[in-house]
């Protein structure tokens, strides 16, 4: 594993432990499974110990692996602490906050709290680092960015502290090209259609690696549906727009529905037991927030009442 990058090594181990096998972990890290396997074996040869217990159904750390994991955490935290101490020698009149966010998600979540914060703190410069959630998660652990804003906090590494707020309903968007489309209604009574049957329709979805796709995959597995995916994109608003004009069925949160302007479609509301969206802001567990960073987090927490005001 990358000897000179303890934060990246920690990210690889975290992903292995979370997903329990090399194949799924490699997919989340956007590397090949053989490459990830060889990285772990190389580190084990270098340390002359076994780090991963491969005999259990779900991969776990050996006792030596746990010791190595703690060592990596200590090194990474020392690096973060060092950079934080350096900030006292910067120009204190100018503060920069770096935030990682998925571009399509940022377009509707950041406007809910950033303008208020910037208005009250004009001396702060906000820098956006736009990328996939898995990349933002790695960067915030490395100290490359200050915060990671996302959704579905249950998928986040235990090394990160998450502040959760907001609540949005999900909808299945049924285009006019679907056999389930009913031109008499915009909002469909969920009791009138079978959700598993609805999910067997041709789908357009966000790409694997996004928080929304992670949730949708869980919904498909729960309903024992093998999806027929016609199109994938990192841009959830593009997916919604393509579905609305008939390319296929999709699953999107309420805030994305409110941005649609074209197409004929029905909206099938999903209950909380099926799918729900919660926003979060994350930063390293051991990080001590400055006063301005704490204010940024507190402002983020005001989203809860605003997201409830989005019209269907």
C-alpha positions as CSV (number, residue, x, y, z in Angstrom):
1,X,0.0,0.0,0.0
2,X,1.2,3.6,-0.6
3,X,4.1,3.8,1.9
4,X,4.4,7.6,1.8
5,X,0.7,8.4,2.1
6,X,-0.7,7.1,5.4
7,X,-4.0,8.9,4.8
8,X,-4.5,7.0,1.5
9,X,-3.6,3.7,3.1
10,X,-6.1,4.4,5.9
11,X,-8.7,5.1,3.2
12,X,-8.0,1.7,1.5
13,X,-8.3,-0.1,4.8
14,X,-11.5,1.7,5.8
15,X,-13.1,0.8,2.5
16,X,-12.0,-2.9,2.8
17,X,-13.5,-3.1,6.3
18,X,-16.7,-1.3,5.4
19,X,-17.5,-3.4,2.3
20,X,-16.0,-6.7,3.6
21,X,-14.3,-7.9,0.4
22,X,-11.7,-6.8,-2.1
23,X,-14.0,-6.6,-5.1
24,X,-16.6,-4.2,-3.7
25,X,-13.9,-2.1,-2.0
26,X,-11.9,-1.8,-5.2
27,X,-15.1,-0.6,-7.0
28,X,-15.6,2.1,-4.5
29,X,-12.0,3.2,-4.7
30,X,-12.0,3.2,-8.5
31,X,-9.1,0.8,-8.7
32,X,-8.9,-2.8,-9.9
33,X,-9.4,-5.7,-7.5
34,X,-6.1,-7.3,-8.3
35,X,-4.3,-4.0,-7.7
36,X,-5.9,-3.6,-4.3
37,X,-5.1,-7.2,-3.4
38,X,-1.5,-6.8,-4.3
39,X,-1.2,-3.5,-2.4
40,X,-2.3,-5.2,0.8
41,X,0.0,-8.2,0.2
42,X,3.0,-5.9,-0.5
43,X,2.4,-4.1,2.8
44,X,2.1,-7.4,4.7
45,X,5.4,-8.6,3.2
46,X,7.0,-5.3,4.1
47,X,5.8,-5.5,7.7
48,X,6.2,-9.3,7.9
49,X,2.7,-9.7,9.4
50,X,-0.8,-10.5,8.3
51,X,-3.0,-7.4,8.4
52,X,-6.3,-8.8,7.1
53,X,-8.1,-11.9,8.3
54,X,-9.2,-13.5,5.1
55,X,-10.8,-16.5,6.7
56,X,-14.0,-14.7,7.8
57,X,-16.9,-14.0,5.4
58,X,-16.5,-10.3,6.0
59,X,-12.9,-9.1,6.0
60,X,-11.5,-8.0,9.4
61,X,-8.3,-6.7,10.7
62,X,-5.9,-9.1,12.6
63,X,-4.5,-7.9,15.9
64,X,-1.4,-6.8,14.0
65,X,-3.7,-5.0,11.5
66,X,-5.4,-3.1,14.3
67,X,-2.1,-2.0,15.6
68,X,-1.1,-0.8,12.2
69,X,-4.4,1.0,11.7
70,X,-3.9,2.9,15.0
71,X,-0.4,3.9,13.8
72,X,-1.8,5.3,10.6
73,X,-4.5,7.2,12.4
74,X,-1.9,8.8,14.7
75,X,0.4,9.8,11.8
76,X,-2.6,11.3,9.9
77,X,-3.8,13.2,12.9
78,X,-0.4,14.7,13.6
79,X,-0.3,15.9,10.0
80,X,-3.7,17.6,10.4
81,X,-2.7,19.1,13.7
82,X,0.5,20.5,12.2
83,X,-1.4,22.3,9.4
84,X,-4.0,23.6,11.8
85,X,-1.2,25.2,14.0
86,X,0.4,26.8,10.9
87,X,-2.8,28.7,10.2
88,X,-2.1,31.0,13.2
89,X,0.7,32.5,11.1
90,X,-1.5,33.2,8.1
91,X,-3.3,36.6,7.6
92,X,-6.0,36.4,10.2
93,X,-8.2,38.8,8.4
94,X,-8.6,36.3,5.6
95,X,-10.0,32.9,6.2
96,X,-10.6,30.1,3.7
97,X,-12.9,27.2,4.1
98,X,-12.6,24.3,1.7
99,X,-15.7,22.2,1.1
100,X,-16.0,19.0,-0.9
101,X,-19.3,18.3,-2.6
102,X,-20.7,16.4,-5.6
103,X,-21.4,19.1,-8.3
104,X,-25.0,18.1,-9.0
105,X,-25.9,17.9,-5.3
106,X,-24.1,21.2,-4.5
107,X,-26.4,23.0,-6.9
108,X,-29.4,22.6,-4.7
109,X,-28.0,22.1,-1.2
110,X,-25.3,24.8,-0.9
111,X,-27.7,27.7,-1.8
112,X,-29.8,26.7,1.3
113,X,-27.1,27.9,3.7
114,X,-24.0,29.3,2.1
115,X,-25.4,32.7,1.1
116,X,-26.5,33.3,4.7
117,X,-23.1,32.4,6.1
118,X,-21.2,34.5,3.5
119,X,-23.4,37.5,4.2
120,X,-22.6,37.4,7.9
121,X,-18.9,36.6,7.3
122,X,-17.6,38.6,4.3
123,X,-13.9,38.0,5.3
124,X,-14.3,34.3,4.6
125,X,-13.4,32.8,1.2
126,X,-15.3,29.6,0.4
127,X,-13.5,27.2,-2.0
128,X,-15.5,24.3,-3.5
129,X,-13.8,21.0,-4.3
130,X,-16.3,19.3,-6.6
131,X,-16.0,15.5,-7.0
132,X,-17.4,12.1,-6.2
133,X,-18.3,11.4,-2.5
134,X,-15.6,8.8,-2.2
135,X,-12.9,11.3,-3.3
136,X,-14.3,14.1,-1.0
137,X,-14.3,11.6,1.9
138,X,-10.6,10.8,1.3
139,X,-9.6,14.4,1.0
140,X,-11.3,15.5,4.2
141,X,-9.5,12.7,6.0
142,X,-6.2,13.8,4.5
143,X,-6.8,17.4,5.5
144,X,-6.9,18.6,1.9
145,X,-10.3,20.0,2.5
146,X,-12.0,21.2,5.7
147,X,-15.5,19.7,5.3
148,X,-17.3,17.2,3.1
149,X,-21.0,17.9,2.5
150,X,-23.1,14.9,1.3
151,X,-26.1,12.8,1.9
152,X,-26.7,9.3,3.4
153,X,-24.5,9.7,6.5
154,X,-24.7,5.9,7.1
155,X,-22.2,5.4,4.3
156,X,-19.5,7.7,5.9
157,X,-16.3,6.4,7.4
158,X,-16.3,6.1,11.2
159,X,-13.2,8.3,11.2
160,X,-15.4,11.3,10.4
161,X,-17.8,13.2,12.6
162,X,-21.1,13.9,10.8
163,X,-23.7,16.5,11.6
164,X,-27.0,15.5,10.0
165,X,-29.8,17.8,9.1
166,X,-32.6,18.2,6.6
167,X,-35.0,15.5,5.4
168,X,-36.3,15.0,1.8
169,X,-38.7,12.5,0.3
170,X,-37.8,10.5,-2.7
171,X,-40.0,10.0,-5.7
172,X,-40.0,7.5,-8.6
173,X,-40.4,9.5,-11.7
174,X,-42.6,7.6,-14.2
175,X,-42.2,9.0,-17.8
176,X,-45.1,9.1,-20.3
177,X,-43.2,6.3,-22.2
178,X,-43.8,3.9,-19.3
179,X,-46.7,1.4,-19.3
180,X,-47.5,2.6,-15.8
181,X,-47.9,6.3,-16.8
182,X,-51.4,7.7,-16.0
183,X,-52.1,11.0,-17.8
184,X,-55.0,11.8,-15.3
185,X,-52.6,12.5,-12.4
186,X,-49.3,14.1,-11.5
187,X,-48.9,12.4,-8.1
188,X,-49.7,8.7,-8.0
189,X,-51.2,6.9,-5.0
190,X,-48.5,4.4,-4.0
191,X,-51.2,1.9,-3.2
192,X,-52.2,1.8,-6.8
193,X,-48.9,0.4,-8.1
194,X,-46.5,-2.4,-7.1
195,X,-43.1,-0.8,-6.4
196,X,-41.1,-4.0,-7.4
197,X,-42.9,-4.0,-10.8
198,X,-42.3,-0.3,-11.2
199,X,-38.6,-0.8,-10.6
200,X,-38.3,-3.4,-13.4
201,X,-39.0,-0.6,-15.9
202,X,-35.9,0.7,-18.0
203,X,-34.0,2.9,-15.6
204,X,-31.8,6.0,-15.8
205,X,-29.7,6.4,-12.7
206,X,-26.8,8.3,-11.1
207,X,-23.5,6.5,-11.4
208,X,-22.1,4.1,-8.9
209,X,-20.2,5.9,-6.3
210,X,-22.8,8.6,-5.6
211,X,-24.8,8.6,-2.4
212,X,-28.1,8.6,-4.2
213,X,-27.0,5.5,-6.3
214,X,-25.9,3.8,-3.1
215,X,-29.4,4.3,-1.7
216,X,-31.1,3.3,-4.9
217,X,-29.1,0.1,-5.2
218,X,-30.2,-0.8,-1.7
219,X,-33.8,-0.2,-2.7
220,X,-33.4,-2.5,-5.7
221,X,-31.8,-5.2,-3.6
222,X,-34.6,-4.9,-1.0
223,X,-37.2,-5.4,-3.7
224,X,-35.2,-8.2,-5.3
225,X,-35.1,-6.4,-8.7
226,X,-32.3,-6.9,-11.3
227,X,-32.2,-3.4,-12.8
228,X,-32.5,-2.7,-16.5
229,X,-30.2,0.4,-16.6
230,X,-30.3,2.4,-19.9
231,X,-28.2,5.5,-18.9
232,X,-26.0,6.6,-16.0
233,X,-24.6,10.0,-15.2
234,X,-22.9,11.8,-12.3
235,X,-25.3,14.7,-12.8
236,X,-28.6,13.9,-11.0
237,X,-30.4,16.8,-12.7
238,X,-29.4,15.5,-16.1
239,X,-30.8,12.1,-15.2
240,X,-34.0,13.7,-13.9
241,X,-34.4,15.7,-17.1
242,X,-33.8,12.7,-19.4
243,X,-36.3,10.7,-17.5
244,X,-38.9,13.4,-17.6
245,X,-38.8,13.5,-21.4
246,X,-39.2,9.7,-21.7
247,X,-35.8,8.0,-21.7
248,X,-36.6,5.9,-18.6
249,X,-37.8,5.7,-15.1
250,X,-35.7,7.2,-12.3
251,X,-35.6,7.8,-8.5
252,X,-34.9,11.4,-7.4
253,X,-35.3,13.5,-4.2
254,X,-37.9,16.2,-3.9
255,X,-35.5,19.1,-4.4
256,X,-34.5,17.7,-7.9
257,X,-38.2,17.3,-8.8
258,X,-38.7,21.0,-8.1
259,X,-36.2,21.9,-10.8
260,X,-37.9,20.0,-13.6
261,X,-39.4,22.2,-16.3
262,X,-40.1,19.9,-19.2
263,X,-41.8,16.5,-19.9
264,X,-44.9,14.5,-19.0
265,X,-44.5,12.2,-16.0
266,X,-46.0,10.9,-12.8
267,X,-44.5,11.0,-9.4
268,X,-44.7,7.9,-7.2
269,X,-43.9,9.0,-3.5
270,X,-41.6,6.6,-1.6
271,X,-42.1,6.2,2.2
272,X,-39.3,6.6,4.7
273,X,-39.2,2.8,5.1
274,X,-38.3,2.7,1.4
275,X,-35.9,5.6,0.9
276,X,-35.2,9.0,2.5
277,X,-32.6,11.6,2.1
278,X,-30.6,13.2,4.9
279,X,-27.9,15.8,4.4
280,X,-24.7,15.9,6.4
281,X,-21.5,17.8,6.9
282,X,-18.4,15.8,7.9
283,X,-15.0,16.4,9.3
284,X,-12.3,14.3,11.1
285,X,-13.4,13.1,14.5
286,X,-10.4,14.5,16.3
287,X,-10.4,17.9,14.5
288,X,-10.9,20.9,16.8
289,X,-13.1,23.4,14.9
290,X,-12.1,27.1,14.9
291,X,-14.8,29.5,15.9
292,X,-15.6,30.4,12.2
293,X,-15.7,26.7,11.3
294,X,-18.1,26.0,14.1
295,X,-20.3,28.8,12.8
296,X,-20.2,27.3,9.3
297,X,-21.4,24.0,10.7
298,X,-24.1,25.7,12.8
299,X,-25.4,27.5,9.7
300,X,-25.5,24.2,7.8
301,X,-27.7,22.9,10.6
302,X,-30.4,25.5,9.7
303,X,-31.2,23.6,6.5
304,X,-33.7,21.3,8.3
305,X,-36.6,23.7,8.3
306,X,-35.8,25.1,4.8
307,X,-35.8,21.7,3.0
308,X,-39.3,21.1,4.4
309,X,-40.5,24.1,2.5
310,X,-39.7,22.8,-0.9
311,X,-42.9,22.4,-2.9
312,X,-43.9,19.2,-4.6
